[in-house]
């Protein structure tokens, strides 16, 4: 059932609406709610946030229709707003359209025209909601995108802005399939793609089960990000589970070809934001910075089935995980060498 909120301080309009749309109301296609001004409308929407269309007068006491329109853009931007204005009031009409109104009708209201306008607004509102539903249900998108982003897309704060760029505290994990180049050179394309997808499925399942996010697939490697409480511990749990399950898989005869992985991870501050080319309209919501670069270098330093961390991470998890010192390595763009450790279990 479509919910339509009518906002007008003239009580006669409520009677007219119920008369003109009585068939739609009787057949339970439309449900009408009524408010006497903008403030009352906001209260109604807070009580019933599943309103699809708002039909609002412009001139009202306490909060006028134009102010309400601005509030609606923040409160429920998926709602389609139809503004009612006196004939010839072009300044208000232009302001309403500039503020995101879907359409407008003039007084005295032509109910045939209003009915057509409402149907168009409902159609667009439903199309947008179906699109968002499809996006949220897309499992591939869920692997790439933070759950908060999905909630952002479907929730109260939506299209008016893209996700803010910010500095976050998190753990980045790089997982690389060792010797993949030689395997790809000696196998058919179908075999190579099937193999790498099998390995990626194994890795993704463990990352997601530990509340990690797949930032991107990079050829034969995965970059994952862990945020929130105990992000470093969860990242290491995920890395250990991936390594151990891969070893178990390699022990079975039907999981071929048999490969190993190398893992590097690092915790710390990083910049989270939309990175890419605006001119190409290709932006990835990702993380960048020294922590990310160092995690990548640690993965480069790892041998087959090794999980490598730096000294600062070791100090944070040494009482929870068994590690051994591997000495120091020189890292590109770092003046001083980094002391590294292998996580065993």
C-alpha positions in Angstrom: 0.0 0.0 0.0 1.3 3.5 -0.9 1.4 6.0 1.9 0.8 9.6 1.0 1.2 12.4 3.5 -1.0 15.5 2.7 0.3 18.7 4.4 -2.1 21.7 4.4 -3.6 23.9 7.0 -7.0 23.9 5.2 -9.1 21.1 6.7 -11.4 21.1 3.6 -8.6 19.6 1.6 -8.7 16.4 3.7 -12.3 15.9 2.9 -11.7 16.5 -0.8 -8.8 14.1 -0.9 -10.8 11.4 0.8 -13.7 11.9 -1.7 -11.6 12.1 -4.9 -9.4 9.1 -4.0 -12.1 7.0 -2.3 -11.7 4.1 -4.7 -8.0 3.9 -4.2 -8.6 4.1 -0.4 -11.3 1.5 -0.4 -9.2 -0.9 -2.5 -6.3 -0.3 -0.1 -4.0 1.0 -2.8 -3.5 4.3 -1.1 -3.3 5.3 2.6 -3.5 9.0 3.3 -2.0 10.7 6.3 -2.7 14.4 7.1 -0.7 17.1 8.8 -1.6 20.8 9.3 1.9 22.3 8.7 5.5 21.4 8.3 6.2 20.7 11.9 3.3 18.4 12.2 4.4 16.6 9.0 7.9 15.9 10.3 6.3 14.5 13.5 4.1 12.2 11.3 7.0 11.0 9.2 9.1 10.3 12.3 6.2 8.1 13.5 5.7 6.5 10.1 9.0 6.7 8.1 7.6 4.5 5.3 5.8 7.4 3.6 6.3 7.3 -0.2 4.9 10.7 -1.3 4.3 14.1 0.3 1.8 16.5 -1.1 2.4 19.8 0.6 1.0 23.3 0.4 3.6 26.1 0.4 2.0 28.8 2.5 1.4 27.4 6.0 1.9 28.7 9.6 4.8 27.6 11.9 6.7 25.8 9.1 5.9 26.5 5.4 6.2 24.0 2.6 9.6 25.2 1.3 11.2 24.8 4.7 9.5 21.4 5.0 11.0 20.4 1.7 14.5 21.2 2.9 13.9 19.1 6.0 12.6 16.2 4.0 15.8 16.1 1.9 17.7 15.3 5.1 15.1 13.2 7.0 13.8 11.0 4.2 15.4 11.8 0.8 13.7 8.8 -0.9 10.3 10.5 -0.5 8.9 12.3 -3.6 7.4 15.7 -2.8 4.7 17.4 -4.8 4.2 21.0 -3.9 0.9 22.9 -4.1 1.1 26.6 -5.0 -1.2 29.4 -6.0 -1.4 29.9 -9.8 1.3 32.1 -11.1 3.5 31.9 -8.0 6.6 31.2 -10.1 9.2 32.3 -7.5 8.0 29.7 -5.0 7.7 27.0 -7.7 11.2 27.6 -8.9 12.5 27.5 -5.3 10.7 24.3 -4.7 12.1 22.6 -7.8 15.6 23.8 -7.0 15.2 22.2 -3.5 14.3 18.8 -5.0 10.6 18.8 -5.4 9.4 16.1 -7.8 6.6 18.2 -9.3 4.0 20.8 -8.4 0.2 21.5 -8.9 -1.6 24.7 -8.7 -4.7 25.9 -6.7 -7.5 25.4 -7.3 -6.4 21.8 -7.5 -7.3 19.8 -10.7 -7.7 16.4 -9.2 -7.3 14.6 -12.5 -4.0 16.3 -12.9 -3.1 15.6 -9.3 -3.9 11.9 -9.7 -1.6 11.6 -12.7 1.2 13.5 -10.9 0.8 11.3 -7.8 1.1 8.1 -9.9 4.2 9.4 -11.5 5.8 10.2 -8.2 4.8 6.8 -6.8 6.4 5.1 -9.8 9.7 6.9 -9.4 9.7 6.4 -5.6 9.2 2.6 -6.0 11.8 2.4 -8.8 14.4 4.0 -6.6 13.5 1.8 -3.6 13.7 -1.3 -5.8 17.1 -0.3 -7.1 18.4 0.2 -3.5 16.9 -3.2 -2.5 18.7 -4.9 -5.4 22.0 -3.2 -4.5 21.7 -4.1 -0.8 20.9 -7.7 -1.8 23.9 -8.0 -4.2 26.3 -10.3 -2.5 29.2 -9.1 -4.6 28.6 -5.5 -3.5 28.4 -6.7 0.1 31.9 -8.1 -0.2 33.3 -4.8 -1.4 31.3 -2.3 0.6 31.2 -1.5 4.3 27.8 -2.4 5.9 27.7 1.2 7.2 27.8 2.4 3.6 24.9 0.1 2.6 22.9 1.4 5.6 23.8 4.9 4.5 22.5 4.1 1.0 19.1 2.8 2.2 18.7 4.9 5.4 17.8 8.4 6.4 20.9 10.2 5.1 21.3 9.3 1.5 21.8 11.0 -1.8 22.7 14.5 -0.7 26.4 13.7 -0.2 28.9 10.9 -0.7 30.7 9.3 2.1 33.0 11.7 4.0 36.7 11.3 3.7 38.2 10.6 7.2 41.1 9.3 9.2 40.3 5.9 10.8 42.1 3.4 13.0 42.1 0.0 11.4 44.1 -3.1 10.3 44.9 -3.8 6.7 45.7 -7.3 5.4 47.3 -8.2 2.1 47.0 -11.9 1.0 48.9 -13.0 -2.1 48.8 -16.4 -3.9 52.4 -17.5 -4.3 53.9 -18.6 -7.6 50.6 -17.8 -9.4 52.4 -16.5 -12.5 54.0 -19.8 -13.2 50.7 -21.6 -12.7 48.9 -19.3 -15.0 51.5 -19.8 -17.7 51.1 -23.6 -17.7 47.3 -23.8 -17.4 44.3 -22.9 -19.5 42.5 -19.6 -18.9 39.4 -21.5 -17.6 41.5 -23.5 -15.2 43.3 -20.4 -13.9 40.1 -18.4 -13.3 38.4 -21.3 -11.6 41.4 -21.9 -9.4 41.8 -18.3 -8.3 38.1 -18.0 -7.6 38.2 -21.1 -5.5 41.0 -19.7 -3.4 39.4 -16.3 -3.2 36.1 -17.8 -2.0 38.0 -19.5 0.8 39.7 -16.3 1.8 36.6 -14.1 1.6 34.5 -16.4 3.8 37.0 -16.2 6.6 37.5 -12.5 6.2 33.7 -11.8 6.3 33.1 -14.2 9.2 35.6 -12.1 11.2 33.8 -8.9 10.3 36.4 -7.9 7.8 35.8 -6.0 4.5 37.1 -6.9 1.1 38.6 -3.6 -0.1 39.7 -5.0 -3.5 41.0 -7.9 -5.5 44.3 -7.2 -7.2 45.1 -9.8 -9.7 46.1 -12.8 -7.5 45.9 -10.9 -4.2 43.3 -9.6 -1.8 43.4 -6.4 0.2 41.1 -6.5 3.3 40.3 -4.0 6.0 39.2 -4.7 9.6 37.6 -1.8 11.5 36.0 -1.5 14.9 36.7 -3.2 18.2 39.6 -5.7 18.3 40.3 -5.1 14.6 43.9 -6.4 14.9 42.9 -9.6 16.7 40.1 -10.3 14.2 42.5 -9.7 11.3 45.0 -12.2 12.7 42.3 -14.7 13.4 41.2 -14.4 9.8 44.7 -14.8 8.5 45.4 -17.9 10.6 42.1 -19.5 9.5 42.8 -18.8 5.8 46.3 -20.3 6.1 45.2 -23.3 8.0 42.2 -24.1 5.8 44.4 -23.7 2.7 46.8 -26.2 4.1 43.9 -28.6 4.7 42.6 -28.0 1.2 46.0 -28.8 -0.3 46.0 -32.0 1.6 43.0 -33.3 -0.3 43.5 -34.8 -3.7 40.7 -32.9 -5.5 41.8 -29.4 -4.6 44.4 -28.6 -7.3 46.7 -27.0 -8.2 48.2 -26.8 -4.8 49.6 -23.4 -3.9 50.6 -21.4 -0.9 49.9 -17.8 0.3 51.9 -15.0 1.9 50.2 -12.6 4.3 51.2 -9.2 5.6 49.2 -7.0 8.0 49.5 -3.7 9.8 47.4 -1.7 12.2 47.3 2.1 12.5 45.8 5.3 11.2 44.9 5.5 7.5 42.8 7.8 5.3 39.5 6.4 4.2 37.8 8.0 1.3 36.7 7.9 -2.4 39.9 7.5 -4.5 40.0 7.4 -8.2 39.3 9.5 -11.3 36.2 11.7 -11.3 36.6 12.4 -15.0 36.2 8.6 -15.7 33.5 8.4 -13.0 35.5 5.5 -11.4 36.0 6.0 -7.7 36.7 3.3 -5.1 35.9 3.7 -1.4 39.2 2.6 0.0 42.0 3.3 2.4 45.4 4.8 1.7 48.5 5.9 3.7 51.7 4.7 5.3 49.9 1.9 7.2 48.5 0.5 4.0 51.9 0.7 2.2 53.7 -1.0 5.1 51.2 -3.8 5.2 51.9 -4.4 1.5 55.7 -4.4 2.1 55.3 -6.9 4.9 53.4 -9.2 2.6 56.2 -8.9 0.0 58.6 -10.0 2.8 56.6 -13.0 3.7 57.5 -16.5 2.5 55.1 -19.3 1.6 52.3 -19.6 4.3 53.9 -17.0 6.5 51.9 -14.3 8.3 54.1 -11.2 9.0 53.5 -8.4 11.3 55.6 -5.4 12.5 56.9 -4.8 16.0 54.1 -2.4 17.1 51.5 -5.0 16.2 53.4 -7.7 18.0 53.4 -5.7 21.2 49.6 -5.4 21.0 48.9 -9.1 20.5 51.9 -11.0 22.0 49.9 -12.3 24.9 47.2 -13.7 22.6 49.1 -15.2 19.7 52.3 -17.2 19.4 54.9 -15.3 17.4 58.6 -15.6 16.6 61.0 -12.8 15.7 62.4 -12.8 12.2 64.8 -9.9 12.7 64.7 -6.7 10.7 64.0 -5.8 7.1 64.6 -2.6 5.1 61.3 -1.3 3.6 61.1 1.1 0.7 60.6 4.7 1.6 61.4 4.0 5.3 64.6 5.4 6.7 65.0 2.9 9.5 64.6 -0.9 9.2 61.4 -2.6 10.6 61.5 -5.4 13.1 59.1 -8.1 12.0 57.5 -11.2 13.5 55.8 -14.3 12.1 52.5 -15.2 13.6 52.4 -19.0 14.2 49.2 -19.6 16.0 
